[in-house]
């Protein structure tokens, strides 16, 4: 499956409690920035992380869509009962990639000092890591902090503010697993934010659950426990979900945020595609009393 991207949702600014981070809070991050979570329950450090990995990718006999008609045709072919195989042999990939990451601790310094467990959050397709902390009252990061957990979220490669290499030959599942393993290894070594944790929980959503499963299969010692959400063993759900996304080539998006990236990156054309797959709309009506 091709990778998908969407614009980054900007957050409101507020005061960060620096006491939540012991020592060198910017450790492990490039161009680090401190900011609160959207609801203010957590203090967060964000920045890019340089990830050096090697992955056994698959050589694909596909170069990406030349235009929107070809992109739609690709989706149609993927949904056929017997799609044409484009799989080749093993294609080893080695590189260093910039991965946008975010470590959050409870904003209360005492609670932050007592944190023993970090939740490693891997997002799904079509959206980036911002949906873990999307708005006040709708923030997984805030809820986790209130319960006494730290969280580490990141934009998977090819998504959001992370690097956008070749979307066909490079941005594949095996590489996603290696990047996640690298980040967890750094966390376990206390190399982010000057903070060490005793327990590690892998939390995945949708395609992020698939990455988490792949990670636990290859690296079973990465996590002490995992939480898989938005996933199913019923494969018949895949086709209608994929069709409902209403994909377009990302660099043609009217926002202009994806200009210059390869045609193999796709995004949803409108909010209806997001609503159909993820959300119920909140309808507010007014009437005279």
Rosetta blueprint (number, residue, H / E / L):
1 X L
2 X L
3 X L
4 X E
5 X L
6 X L
7 X L
8 X L
9 X L
10 X L
11 X L
12 X L
13 X L
14 X L
15 X L
16 X L
17 X L
18 X H
19 X H
20 X H
21 X L
22 X L
23 X L
24 X L
25 X L
26 X L
27 X L
28 X L
29 X L
30 X E
31 X E
32 X E
33 X E
34 X E
35 X E
36 X E
37 X L
38 X L
39 X L
40 X L
41 X L
42 X E
43 X E
44 X E
45 X E
46 X E
47 X E
48 X E
49 X E
50 X E
51 X E
52 X E
53 X E
54 X E
55 X E
56 X E
57 X E
58 X E
59 X E
60 X E
61 X L
62 X L
63 X L
64 X L
65 X L
66 X L
67 X L
68 X H
69 X H
70 X H
71 X H
72 X H
73 X H
74 X H
75 X H
76 X H
77 X H
78 X H
79 X L
80 X L
81 X L
82 X L
83 X L
84 X L
85 X L
86 X L
87 X E
88 X E
89 X E
90 X E
91 X E
92 X E
93 X E
94 X E
95 X E
96 X E
97 X E
98 X E
99 X E
100 X E
101 X E
102 X E
103 X E
104 X E
105 X E
106 X E
107 X L
108 X L
109 X H
110 X H
111 X H
112 X H
113 X H
114 X L
115 X L
116 X L
117 X E
118 X E
119 X E
120 X E
121 X E
122 X E
123 X L
124 X L
125 X L
126 X L
127 X L
128 X L
129 X H
130 X H
131 X H
132 X H
133 X E
134 X L
135 X L
136 X L
137 X L
138 X L
139 X E
140 X H
141 X H
142 X H
143 X H
144 X H
145 X H
146 X H
147 X L
148 X L
149 X L
150 X E
151 X E
152 X E
153 X E
154 X E
155 X L
156 X L
157 X L
158 X L
159 X L
160 X L
161 X L
162 X L
163 X L
164 X L
165 X L
166 X L
167 X L
168 X L
169 X L
170 X L
171 X L
172 X L
173 X H
174 X H
175 X H
176 X H
177 X H
178 X H
179 X H
180 X H
181 X H
182 X H
183 X H
184 X H
185 X H
186 X H
187 X H
188 X H
189 X L
190 X L
191 X L
192 X L
193 X L
194 X L
195 X L
196 X L
197 X L
198 X L
199 X E
200 X E
201 X E
202 X E
203 X E
204 X E
205 X E
206 X L
207 X H
208 X H
209 X H
210 X H
211 X H
212 X H
213 X H
214 X H
215 X H
216 X H
217 X H
218 X H
219 X L
220 X L
221 X L
222 X L
223 X L
224 X L
225 X E
226 X E
227 X E
228 X E
229 X E
230 X L
231 X L
232 X L
233 X L
234 X L
235 X L
236 X H
237 X H
238 X H
239 X H
240 X H
241 X H
242 X H
243 X H
244 X H
245 X L
246 X L
247 X E
248 X E
249 X E
250 X H
251 X H
252 X H
253 X L
254 X L
255 X L
256 X L
257 X L
258 X L
259 X L
260 X L
261 X L
262 X L
263 X L
264 X L
265 X L
266 X E
267 X E
268 X E
269 X L
270 X L
271 X H
272 X H
273 X H
274 X H
275 X H
276 X H
277 X H
278 X L
279 X L
280 X L
281 X L
282 X L
283 X L
284 X L
285 X L
286 X L
287 X L
288 X L
289 X L
